[in-house]
Amino acid sequence: MERPANSTNEMSRRAGEFIRRVNRITDGPMTRKKLVILILIVIFLILYVGPTLMNWLFESESSEVSNQILCQRNFINPFEDALRDYDAYLRQETAATLTSSPHNYVPYVGNGFLGIVLEHDSHLNIKHGRTLSLPVYYHPLYIVSDYDMKEATLVDYKKGIVHRFQCGNSGIQISFQYYAHRTIPSLFVQEILVNNPTNSGKTLQLLTPRISYWPTAVKQVVKLHQGVDTKEYEVVTGMVAIPDSEKVLAVSVVCRKYGNTIQVDARDSTDILLLTTVQYSKPIKEADYAKHKDIVEKKALEEMEKVIALTGDRSSVKSLKESHTRVWQGLWYTGFYISESKAQGIMNGDRINATIYAILSQVRSYEHEENIKATTRSDILRSLTYSEGCYEGYSTLDAPNLWKPLNSLSNLNSVASIWLLTLEKQGCHNLLRAGASGVNQAMVLSFGSLRFSNQHLEYNIHPSKLHRDFLFRRVNYGNMTHVNISVILQEDNKAAIFVALDRSDRTYYACDAGCLDSPVQLGPYRKYFPVKLTEPLTAILYITADKQHMEDLRHAIHVREVVEAPPHEHHVIALHKHGHSLGGLNPLFWISIIVLIVMFHLFLCRIIMNEFCDNTMSYKRLYNKT
């Protein structure tokens, strides 16, 4: 169907009119109106056309970067909840940019018998004094030496595993897992998974373990049976001097011997399990080294043979890892929560969990180790139930020396040593004797200055310190009872205490400061206790299974005055919530700002349109006159 001629003529007339208007605007000198219109056009092109043009110019480079970002995102996604709850720590930047950051926590695995920092080419560390601070200059890590890869390291606190992810420009993906086994303390495990989604095979260069600064080390290669196959293992044995002592240690390391390359076919993957066992003697005289050398070497080989038998297939390897993670998860059964604060220099959950993990990595879990005697295990469990006198000092959250940066191995060892010394001297020596479980209990008690004293548990803290939310989760009371103590800041800026029993083997009671009120029976549901201030200052909460003992406390705690603690000042609460004492700005303020911005742009658009229309009309009048 043909378009009518008059319609075609009308369209041509309008098009010609538009072209003439454009020509009128471009003719003549550059006026202010023309400059404004030109600037608006340039801004439009930059905002809407510029990104498309840049993507077209740098398409290949951006696709490589996006491949790496997508690769890392796939690795990290399973840990999002743990990262949000500070149960894991992600390290993506290079070490050079992190050394001065207070939130840089060195990736570390340890089990109280051996430890290692998971940075490139790190060496082993073994027990000396309270911590794993004696270096053994054997470097057990297998490293893929492709420096074009984007790398990230993630420490899973709850499972005691460090993950390293490498993502290549070509799409190659490498995942490492490291852990110092909890039930087999002499074992260090490395798992490497290489995924090649590309259409061509890949050969990756592999840096293998090496020795440095260990002149007495002697290396030999032995063959051990692994199922129907026979694999080569490297045995390194040497003498390690103890600082500030004339004695030495005999140390032996057995490690799987692997080639210098990893071959992965197109659209295929390969996984490698690398086991390392370590044994060392007690401090001995240098003259006795030859005798102890053969003993530790034999033990290390026996441990390796035992572990090889346990890892015959994939399910066995999975069971080996699960036995390790089960112990770590049990260590976190007792825990501590504190609400987030934006004030400077204040402890938050990330620093607290990183420090707990670092300390627990320095201590053995004796009751979970396979070779422990039954009598020793029963003694350890007995120590866990006897907490009398722990913790006697003020809250460790207020002790800056205990919260120094964990950005290097030396700092980590220093912090761990100070923590263990503090807990020992503040009445927690029995819990420390029980190993990692006892250390965790003692640390949680120290955060709130909770103390087991003469048949009861008391919460010793000044009410003025309760300006954030706290939760002491599953504090052991005896062998069969777990106590949950919550401190929650109310809307009126007053703190309130809530107590519940996670489980119990008898009836428990509690009372607030002064114990002037009747004892309150505890159960699985939270019971409320007001925060009271006494003169002289006493504990704000008492818990016991002996009701008569609590009745007697009323007469044994001598106070002149008991009043409900006053609310916290608004600027103190605002400092934690917003990072400054002024508090958050009223939403009406932001609404007003948005309205002003919108009105300004509408006004600007109106001016531009008026100028454009006036200019057009002037040219039209001039055209009509001519």
C-alpha positions in Angstrom: 0.0 0.0 0.0 1.5 3.4 -1.1 1.9 6.2 1.4 -0.2 9.3 0.4 1.8 12.1 -1.2 0.7 14.8 1.2 1.9 12.7 4.2 5.3 12.3 2.5 5.5 16.0 1.8 4.7 16.8 5.4 7.5 14.6 6.7 10.0 16.1 4.3 8.9 19.6 5.4 9.4 18.7 9.1 12.8 17.2 8.5 13.9 20.2 6.5 12.7 22.5 9.3 14.7 20.5 11.9 17.9 20.7 9.8 17.4 24.4 9.3 17.1 24.9 13.1 20.3 22.9 13.7 22.1 25.0 11.1 20.9 28.2 12.7 22.3 27.0 16.1 25.7 26.2 14.6 25.9 29.3 12.6 27.4 32.4 14.1 29.7 32.9 17.1 29.9 30.5 20.0 27.5 31.9 22.6 27.0 30.8 26.2 23.8 29.0 25.3 25.6 27.0 22.5 28.4 26.1 24.9 26.0 24.7 27.5 24.3 22.6 24.9 27.6 21.3 23.6 28.8 20.4 27.1 25.6 18.4 27.7 26.0 16.5 24.5 29.6 15.6 25.3 28.6 14.4 28.8 25.8 12.3 27.3 28.3 10.7 24.9 30.9 10.0 27.6 28.3 8.4 30.0 26.4 6.3 27.5 28.7 5.7 24.5 32.1 5.7 26.3 31.7 2.4 28.3 30.6 0.5 25.2 33.6 1.9 23.3 36.0 1.1 26.0 34.7 -2.5 26.3 35.1 -2.9 22.5 38.7 -1.6 22.6 39.8 -3.7 25.6 37.5 -6.7 25.1 40.2 -9.4 25.3 41.8 -7.9 28.4 38.5 -7.5 30.3 37.5 -11.1 29.5 40.7 -12.3 31.1 40.1 -10.3 34.2 36.4 -11.3 34.3 37.5 -15.0 34.1 39.8 -14.5 37.1 37.1 -12.7 39.1 34.5 -15.4 38.2 37.0 -18.1 39.2 37.7 -16.5 42.6 34.0 -15.8 43.2 33.2 -19.5 42.6 35.9 -20.5 45.2 34.8 -18.0 47.8 31.0 -18.3 47.5 30.8 -21.4 49.8 32.4 -19.3 52.6 30.3 -16.2 52.4 28.4 -17.0 55.6 31.6 -17.8 57.5 33.2 -14.5 56.3 30.2 -12.5 57.3 30.3 -14.1 60.8 34.1 -13.7 61.1 34.4 -17.5 61.2 36.8 -17.2 58.3 39.4 -14.7 57.0 40.1 -13.8 53.3 43.4 -12.4 52.2 43.5 -11.2 48.6 46.1 -8.4 48.5 49.8 -9.0 48.2 51.9 -9.3 51.4 53.7 -6.0 50.7 50.4 -4.0 51.0 49.3 -5.8 54.1 52.3 -5.8 56.5 51.2 -2.5 58.1 47.5 -3.3 58.3 46.0 -4.2 61.7 43.5 -6.4 60.0 46.1 -8.5 58.2 46.2 -11.9 59.8 48.9 -14.3 58.6 47.5 -17.6 57.2 48.6 -20.3 59.6 47.9 -23.9 60.5 49.1 -25.7 63.6 48.1 -28.3 66.1 50.4 -27.7 69.1 53.0 -30.2 67.7 53.9 -28.5 64.4 52.9 -25.3 62.7 53.5 -23.5 59.4 52.6 -20.1 57.9 50.9 -20.7 54.5 53.0 -18.2 52.5 55.3 -19.1 49.7 58.2 -21.2 50.7 57.6 -21.2 54.4 59.4 -23.5 56.8 58.2 -25.8 59.6 58.0 -24.8 63.2 58.0 -27.0 66.3 57.3 -26.6 70.0 59.7 -24.5 72.1 58.4 -23.2 75.4 54.8 -22.3 75.3 54.5 -21.9 71.5 55.6 -23.4 68.1 58.4 -20.9 67.8 61.4 -23.2 67.0 62.1 -23.1 63.2 63.1 -26.2 61.3 64.4 -25.0 58.0 62.6 -27.6 56.0 60.2 -26.1 53.5 57.4 -28.6 52.9 55.1 -26.7 50.5 54.5 -27.7 46.9 54.0 -24.5 44.9 52.7 -24.0 41.4 55.1 -21.4 40.0 52.8 -19.5 37.6 53.0 -15.8 38.6 50.3 -14.7 36.1 47.7 -16.2 38.3 45.5 -14.2 40.6 45.7 -15.6 44.1 43.7 -15.5 47.4 44.1 -17.2 50.7 41.2 -18.1 53.0 41.5 -19.4 56.6 38.5 -21.4 57.8 38.7 -21.0 61.6 35.9 -23.5 62.4 37.6 -26.3 60.5 41.3 -25.5 60.9 42.0 -25.5 57.2 43.7 -22.9 55.0 42.5 -22.7 51.4 44.6 -21.1 48.7 43.0 -20.3 45.3 44.8 -19.6 42.1 43.0 -18.4 39.0 44.8 -18.1 35.6 44.1 -15.8 32.7 43.5 -18.8 30.5 40.8 -20.3 32.8 43.0 -22.7 34.7 41.9 -23.1 38.3 44.0 -24.5 41.2 42.8 -25.1 44.7 45.1 -25.9 47.7 44.0 -27.1 51.1 46.4 -27.3 54.1 45.9 -28.5 57.6 48.0 -29.8 60.6 46.0 -32.8 61.7 44.4 -32.7 65.1 44.1 -36.4 65.9 47.5 -37.3 64.3 49.7 -34.4 65.5 52.7 -35.4 63.5 50.8 -35.1 60.2 50.8 -32.1 57.8 48.4 -32.5 54.8 48.5 -30.7 51.5 45.7 -31.3 48.9 46.0 -29.8 45.4 43.2 -29.8 42.9 43.9 -28.6 39.3 40.9 -28.0 37.0 41.6 -27.3 33.3 38.3 -26.2 31.5 40.2 -25.1 28.3 40.4 -27.1 25.1 44.1 -27.8 25.3 46.3 -29.7 27.8 48.3 -27.8 30.4 51.7 -28.5 32.0 52.3 -26.6 35.2 55.7 -26.2 36.9 55.8 -27.3 40.5 58.3 -26.1 43.1 59.0 -29.0 45.5 60.1 -29.1 49.2 63.6 -28.0 50.0 66.1 -27.5 52.8 67.7 -24.2 53.9 70.0 -23.2 56.7 70.0 -26.7 58.2 73.6 -27.9 57.8 73.2 -31.1 59.8 70.3 -32.4 57.7 70.8 -35.7 55.9 68.5 -36.6 53.0 67.6 -40.1 51.8 64.9 -41.6 49.6 62.9 -44.6 50.6 60.1 -46.6 48.9 56.8 -47.2 50.8 53.9 -49.4 49.7 50.7 -47.4 48.9 48.1 -50.0 48.0 49.3 -52.0 45.0 51.8 -49.3 44.1 55.1 -48.3 45.5 55.8 -44.6 46.0 59.1 -42.7 46.8 59.3 -40.7 50.0 62.0 -38.3 51.0 63.4 -38.6 54.6 65.3 -35.7 56.1 66.8 -36.0 59.5 69.0 -33.4 61.3 69.8 -31.6 64.5 68.1 -28.4 65.6 69.8 -26.2 68.2 67.6 -24.7 71.0 68.2 -21.0 71.5 70.0 -19.9 74.7 70.7 -23.5 75.6 73.4 -26.1 75.1 70.8 -28.8 74.2 69.5 -29.8 70.8 66.6 -31.6 69.3 66.7 -34.6 66.8 64.2 -33.9 64.1 63.0 -36.1 61.2 60.7 -35.2 58.3 59.2 -37.7 55.9 57.4 -36.3 52.7 56.0 -37.7 49.5 58.4 -37.2 46.6 56.7 -35.8 43.6 57.8 -34.6 40.2 58.4 -31.0 39.1 55.4 -30.7 36.8 51.7 -31.4 36.8 50.1 -32.5 33.6 46.4 -31.8 33.1 44.5 -32.9 30.0 42.0 -30.6 28.2 38.6 -30.3 30.0 39.9 -32.5 32.8 41.1 -32.2 36.4 43.6 -33.9 38.7 43.9 -34.0 42.5 47.1 -34.7 44.4 47.4 -35.7 48.1 50.7 -34.8 49.7 51.5 -36.1 53.2 54.3 -35.0 55.5 55.0 -36.5 58.9 57.3 -34.9 61.5 58.9 -36.3 64.7 61.3 -34.8 67.1 62.9 -35.7 70.4 62.9 -33.9 73.8 65.8 -31.6 74.5 69.0 -33.8 74.5 72.7 -33.3 74.8 74.5 -33.0 71.5 76.5 -36.1 72.3 73.3 -38.2 72.4 72.1 -37.0 69.0 73.2 -40.1 67.1 71.0 -42.4 69.3 67.9 -40.2 69.2 68.3 -39.6 65.4 67.5 -43.2 64.6 64.5 -43.2 67.0 62.8 -40.1 65.6 63.5 -41.2 62.0 61.9 -44.6 62.7 58.8 -42.9 64.3 58.3 -40.6 61.4 58.5 -43.5 58.9 56.0 -45.5 61.0 53.6 -42.6 61.2 53.8 -42.2 57.4 53.1 -45.9 56.8 50.2 -45.7 59.2 48.7 -42.6 57.4 49.3 -44.2 53.9 47.2 -47.2 55.1 44.4 -44.8 56.2 44.3 -43.0 52.8 43.8 -45.9 50.4 40.9 -44.4 48.5 38.9 -41.2 48.3 36.5 -42.1 51.1 39.4 -42.7 53.4 40.9 -39.3 52.5 37.6 -37.7 53.3 37.4 -39.5 56.6 40.9 -38.3 57.5 39.9 -34.7 56.9 36.6 -35.1 58.7 38.3 -36.4 61.9 40.4 -33.3 61.8 37.6 -30.8 61.2 35.4 -32.5 63.8 37.9 -31.7 66.6 38.2 -28.0 65.4 34.4 -27.6 65.3 34.3 -29.0 68.9 36.8 -26.5 70.1 34.6 -23.7 68.9 31.6 -25.2 70.8 32.3 -22.7 73.6 32.4 -19.2 72.1 32.0 -15.5 72.5 30.1 -12.9 70.5 30.4 -9.1 70.7 28.4 -6.6 68.7 30.1 -4.6 66.0 31.7 -1.3 67.0 32.8 1.5 64.6 34.8 3.3 67.2 38.6 3.4 66.6 40.9 1.0 68.4 38.0 -1.2 69.7 38.1 -5.0 69.6 35.6 -6.5 67.1 34.8 -10.1 66.1 37.3 -10.3 63.3 40.3 -9.6 65.6 38.9 -11.7 68.5 38.3 -14.8 66.3 41.6 -14.5 64.5 43.4 -14.4 67.9 41.5 -17.3 69.3 42.4 -19.4 66.2 46.0 -18.4 66.5 46.2 -19.4 70.2 44.4 -22.7 69.7 46.7 -23.6 66.8 49.6 -23.4 69.2 48.1 -26.0 71.7 47.5 -29.7 71.3 44.1 -31.4 71.7 45.3 -34.2 73.9 41.9 -35.8 74.6 41.3 -36.3 70.8 44.7 -37.6 69.8 44.9 -41.3 68.7 47.9 -42.4 70.7 47.0 -41.0 74.0 46.6 -43.3 77.0 43.2 -43.9 78.6 44.5 -42.7 82.0 45.9 -39.5 80.5 42.6 -38.8 78.7 40.7 -39.2 81.9 43.0 -36.8 83.7 42.5 -34.2 81.0 38.8 -34.5 81.1 39.0 -34.1 84.9 41.0 -30.9 84.4 38.3 -29.5 82.1 35.7 -29.9 84.9 37.9 -28.2 87.5 38.0 -24.4 86.8 38.4 -23.1 90.4 40.1 -19.7 90.4 39.9 -19.1 86.6 39.8 -16.2 85.6 41.1 -13.8 88.3 42.1 -10.7 86.4 40.2 -7.9 84.7 38.7 -8.4 81.2 41.3 -9.3 78.6 39.4 -7.1 76.1 40.9 -4.1 77.9 44.5 -5.4 77.6 46.2 -3.9 74.5 49.3 -6.2 74.8 47.1 -9.2 74.1 45.7 -7.8 70.8 48.8 -6.9 68.9 48.8 -7.4 65.1 49.0 -11.0 63.8 50.7 -10.0 60.5 53.8 -12.1 60.8 54.9 -15.4 62.3 57.0 -13.7 65.0 54.1 -11.5 66.1 51.8 -14.5 66.1 54.2 -16.4 68.4 54.6 -13.4 70.6 50.9 -12.9 71.1 50.3 -16.6 71.7 53.1 -16.7 74.3 51.7 -13.6 76.2 48.1 -15.0 76.1 49.2 -18.4 77.5 51.3 -16.8 80.2 48.5 -14.4 81.2 45.9 -17.3 81.5 48.4 -19.4 83.5 49.2 -16.7 86.0 45.5 -15.7 86.4 44.4 -19.0 87.9 43.7 -20.9 84.7 46.6 -23.4 84.9 44.3 -26.4 85.3 42.4 -25.6 82.2 45.6 -25.0 80.2 46.8 -28.4 81.3 43.8 -29.9 79.4 45.0 -28.5 76.1 43.1 -26.6 73.4 39.7 -27.2 74.9 40.8 -25.8 78.2 42.6 -22.9 76.6 39.4 -21.9 74.7 37.3 -22.1 77.9 39.9 -19.9 79.8 39.9 -17.3 77.0 36.1 -17.0 76.9 36.1 -16.6 80.7 38.7 -13.9 80.5 36.8 -11.9 78.0 34.1 -11.1 80.6 36.2 -11.6 83.7 34.0 -14.6 84.5 35.4 -16.5 87.5 34.8 -19.8 89.1 35.2 -19.2 92.8 34.2 -21.2 95.9 31.2 -23.2 94.5 29.9 -20.6 92.1 30.5 -18.7 88.9 30.5 -14.9 89.1 30.5 -12.3 86.4 33.0 -9.6 87.5 32.7 -6.5 85.4 31.9 -2.8 86.0 28.4 -1.9 84.6 29.9 1.0 82.7 31.7 -1.5 80.5 28.4 -3.0 79.3 27.8 -0.6 76.4 27.8 -3.3 73.7 26.0 -6.7 73.3 27.8 -9.8 74.6 27.1 -13.5 74.5 29.2 -16.1 76.4 28.1 -19.3 74.7 28.1 -22.7 76.3 30.5 -22.0 79.2 31.3 -25.3 80.9 30.1 -25.6 84.5 31.2 -29.0 85.6 31.1 -31.9 83.2 27.5 -31.9 82.0 26.3 -28.2 82.2 26.6 -25.4 79.6 25.7 -21.9 80.6 24.7 -19.1 78.1 25.1 -15.6 79.4 23.8 -12.7 77.3 24.2 -9.0 77.8 21.9 -6.9 75.6 21.7 -3.2 75.4 18.0 -2.0 75.7 16.4 0.9 73.9 16.8 3.1 77.0 20.6 2.5 76.8 20.5 0.3 79.8 22.1 -3.2 79.8 20.2 -6.3 80.8 21.5 -9.8 81.6 19.9 -13.0 80.4 20.9 -16.4 81.5 19.9 -19.9 80.1 21.2 -23.4 80.4 22.1 -25.1 77.2 22.1 -28.4 79.1 22.4 -29.4 82.7 22.8 -32.4 85.0 21.2 -30.7 88.1 19.2 -27.6 89.2 21.1 -24.3 88.9 20.3 -20.9 90.4 21.3 -17.3 89.8 21.1 -13.9 91.5 22.1 -10.4 90.5 24.6 -8.0 92.2 24.5 -8.3 96.0 22.2 -11.4 95.9 19.5 -9.5 97.9 16.7 -11.0 95.9 15.6 -14.6 96.1 17.6 -17.0 93.9 16.1 -17.6 90.4 16.0 -21.1 89.1 17.6 -21.4 85.7 16.4 -23.5 82.7 16.6 -23.7 78.9 14.7 -20.4 78.6 16.4 -17.1 79.2 15.9 -15.5 82.6 16.2 -11.7 83.0 18.5 -10.1 85.5 18.9 -6.3 85.9 22.4 -4.9 85.9 23.0 -3.4 89.4 25.7 -1.1 90.7 26.8 -1.8 94.3 28.9 0.1 96.8 31.5 -1.3 97.3 31.7 -2.8 93.8 30.8 -6.6 93.6 30.1 -9.1 90.8 26.9 -8.3 88.8 25.8 -12.0 88.5 26.3 -15.2 90.5 25.4 -18.8 89.3 25.6 -22.0 91.4 24.0 -25.4 91.8 23.9 -25.1 95.6 20.8 -23.1 96.6 21.9 -22.9 100.2 25.2 -21.5 99.1 23.4 -18.7 97.2 21.2 -18.0 100.3 24.4 -17.7 102.3 25.9 -15.3 99.8 23.2 -12.7 100.7 24.9 -12.5 104.1 28.4 -12.9 103.0 28.4 -10.1 100.4 28.6 -6.9 102.4 27.3 -3.9 100.4 26.1 -0.5 101.7 24.1 0.4 98.6 22.5 -1.5 95.7 20.9 0.5 92.8 20.1 -0.2 89.2 22.9 0.8 87.0 22.3 4.1 85.2 21.8 4.1 81.4 24.8 4.8 79.2 25.3 8.3 77.8 24.0 8.7 74.3 27.4 9.8 72.9 29.0 6.6 74.2 26.5 4.4 72.3 26.7 6.6 69.2 30.4 6.3 69.2 30.1 2.5 68.8 27.2 2.6 66.4 28.3 5.3 64.1 32.0 5.9 64.7 31.5 9.4 66.2 29.7 10.9 69.2 27.2 12.9 67.1 25.1 9.8 66.3 23.4 9.0 63.0 21.9 11.8 60.9 18.1 12.0 60.8 16.6 10.5 57.6 14.8 13.8 57.0 18.2 15.4 56.4 19.0 13.0 53.5 15.5 13.4 52.1 16.0 17.2 52.1 19.3 16.8 50.3 17.8 14.6 47.6 14.9 17.0 47.1 17.3 19.9 46.7 19.4 18.0 44.1 16.3 17.1 42.1 14.9 20.7 42.2 18.3 22.1 41.1 18.4 19.8 38.0 14.8 20.6 37.1 15.6 24.3 37.3 18.7 23.8 35.2 16.8 21.9 32.6 14.1 24.6 32.4 16.7 27.3 31.9 18.3 25.3 29.1 14.9 24.7 27.4 13.9 28.3 27.7 17.2 29.5 26.2 16.9 26.9 23.4 13.3 27.9 22.6 14.0 31.7 22.7 17.0 31.2 20.4 14.8 29.3 18.0 12.0 31.8 18.0 14.5 34.7 17.4 15.8 32.9 14.3 12.3 32.1 13.1 11.2 35.8 13.4 14.4 36.9 11.5 13.7 34.2 8.8 10.0 35.4 8.4 11.1 39.0 8.0 13.5 38.1 5.3 
